[in-house]
């Protein structure tokens, strides 16, 4: 046994109890999908329907929340903030950070398209732990530090005229709770949205209790049970938050445009029914993409209007299923990502300008900044390179398509959503840029465009196109999860190839080993830290990063 690994394991067990989160419903295994891998083995359509069953829990929650006083307060405070010239700021980390950026960009895009509300564009903002860079490449360890969130609130210049909507799936993410603490200190109105029972969080976690029990914080408890994939809060947790936060933001916009908002619970119920009817189409797409990966090919999604939604799903596949993350253009050593996202009509700078309608908001903190924030010495010595110049190194525009079609088995997938006025130009650009790909397919979510995989949904027209964004999220979450189940990266309903890049994921990996391997928490923890140490020692940069969790489970089988 490695003495260093044993010491680190004991440190985690004894001194990091605030990150032992197995008691939270969002970290537990859903009884509805307990045999998810078996369902997919029997039939891909059965597997899709198994995943979709859990989305019905979000509907039950939505009906409760949309009638609540807390939701009414969220909308009314947002209306007043906009009317008084203040800022609505969404904050989140990981999946909820990407959601925060998406909400801001939905608002800005609506203002850009409607001259009558253009003056309100610069009143909705987002704080993503790790900055905009984390939209395409996870900066996982940042979530462990409250001071990082506090700093981003200060950089945003929030004050008593503003409101913060903090979104954390589990209700315990340190960096997001840091934004709550700093926004309160600066006199802003604060709302906190999460997906576990509030009383349970307050009972067990001091950092959560401090925010939940603060009378100046309006709490929206969106708990809707365990995720379809155990611990994967990018799924139902973030779905519920996108529906509720997006619904509130769209109601505010409807007021400015003098339009009647949707009945969001009813619209979501209709969407779920349509997607359930489309299960065979989604299953067919899963089979297609999984087969590309079996042949050692790569997938490149091409899109325009809904590019940020696709970024969100593809970025989160990396830590969830231990896939190679997005790679910068000057990185010729790291393995290429299995899936990537590009806009065939624009250059990379134009993609961000068109998608965000604002300058990039990345972090360029210095070693001195990290020192003042109390970051570990390793971060102070080697700060992460997450500034705007580094983000622009990910070629998400029309540049270098040949980088994605060299294996002879690569696929180009054009994704369209609803009605797109730019479709003729998008189609022409796709045909031009995809010439070197062996496989070409079209995936349409709603609308009447011709497609190989056509998912029929009838999302009602609305200013922020919220239900179309919901449809894209649900389709991609189901497809990407199903693909990984089919490829053997899920055991039961556990993401058994998860990366352990922060304390929450370390705890999740330990519990996964305990659940599948039949060991107690302590033994599982020791074995996982030993595996991390051994794999790090033997790591070859040009190869895909191995899963420490899988390494332990495989060694137990042997």
Secondary structure, 3 states (H helix, E strand, C coil): CCHHHHHHHHHHHHHCHHHCCCCCHHHCCCHHHCCHHHHHHHCHHHHHHHHHHHHHHHHHHHHHHCCCHHHHHHHHHHHHHHHCCCCEEEEECCHHHHHHHHHHHHHHHHHHHCHHHHHHHHHEEEEECCCHHHHCCCCHHHHHCHHHHHHHHHHHCCCCCCEEEEECCCCCCHHHHHHHHHHHHCCCEEEEEECCCHHHHHHHCHHHHHHHCCCCEEEEECCCCCCCCECCCCCHHHHHHHHHHHHHHHHHHHHHHCCCCCCHHHHHHHHHHHHHHCHHHHHHHHHHHHHHHHCCCCEEEECCCCHHHHHHHHHHHHHHHCCCCCCCCCCCCCCCCCEEEECCCCCHHHHHHHHHCCCCCCCCCCHHHHHHCCCCHHHHHCCCCCCHHHHCCCCCCCCCHHHHCCCCCCEEEEEEECCCCCHHHHHHHHHHHCCCCCEEEEEEECCCCCCCEEECCCCCCCCCCHHHHHHHHHHHHHHHHHHHHHCCCCECCECCCCCCCCHHHHHHHHHHHHHHHCCCHHHHHHHHHHHHHHHHHCCCCCCCCCCHHHHHHHHHHC
